[in-house]
Amino acid sequence: MAIVKVIEVIATSKVSFEDAVKEAVKEVSKTIRNIDSVWVKDQKVHVNNGEVVSWGVVCKVSFRIESGE
């Protein structure tokens, strides 16, 4: 039986929502193995003087827990 854990992470990008998701996966991958999927729970943009300056995402990252066998 596989056990899956879910963590929530927040990431930003100065390029796009897609890039913010890629940054989230890149950072989580530094310490977590066996990532199966990412669900984008929420999106937002940061605005300065009427211009979008960055994109942000709140993601739920799912990964399989390795068995001790």
Summary of the structure (lengths in Angstrom):
residues: 69
radius of gyration: 14.4
end to end distance: 12.3
largest distance: 56.2
contacts: 176
relative contact order: 0.35
helix: 17%
strand: 58%
